[in-house]
């Protein structure tokens, strides 16, 4: 199983990672605000992640880490 972590304080909530996820497991948190004043991305179901790392590849700020 893959493990995906986000540096939520650095995320600007652009949504590119959510668009890139083939399983649609990433969403922008509607009820959280990070230190920069943005709603960060979050994983909805870690167990279903296939570890493709498309999210990390698309992230312009390199705040996503995928471990297999």
N, C-alpha and C positions, 0 to 999 in steps of 0.2 A: 504494500500500500504506500502511496506517495504522501508526503507531508508538505503542505504549502503554508508558508508564513508570510505575513505582510508587516512591513514597518509602517504601521498606521499613522504615526506622527508625521511621516514624510509624504504620504499619499495625498494627491490633490483631487482624487475622485473623478478622473477623466472618463473612466468606464471602458477604456480600450481593452483591459484584461477581461472584463465581463463579455465583451463582444467576441473576443478570441477564444473563449472557453467552448470546446465542442460539446461538453456535457451541460453547459449553462449552470455551473455550480458557483459562480461568483456574482455578487450583486453589490451595489453601492448602498451602504448603511444609511437608512433614512433617519434613524434616531441617535446617531453619534456624530460628534464634531471633533476633529483632531486639533492639535496645537496650531495648525495653520489656518483653521477656520473652515476646513473642507469636510465633507462626508466621505470617509475612507471606504475602500473596497473591503469585502469580507467573503469568506468561504461559507456557503450554505450547508454543504454536506461533504465533509472531508473524506468519508469512507468511500464515496463514489468516484473520487478523483483518480484519473488514470496516469497522472504524472507526465503528461505530454509537454509541459512547460511552455505552452503557447502564451499563457498569461504573462510569464516572466519575460519572454521575448518581446512582447508588445509594450511592456511598461516603459514609458520614456524616462521615468525617474529611478528605475532599478530598485523598487521597494519590495519585490516579490522574490522569494527564495523557494525553490522546489527541490525536495530531497526524495530520493527513491529508496 
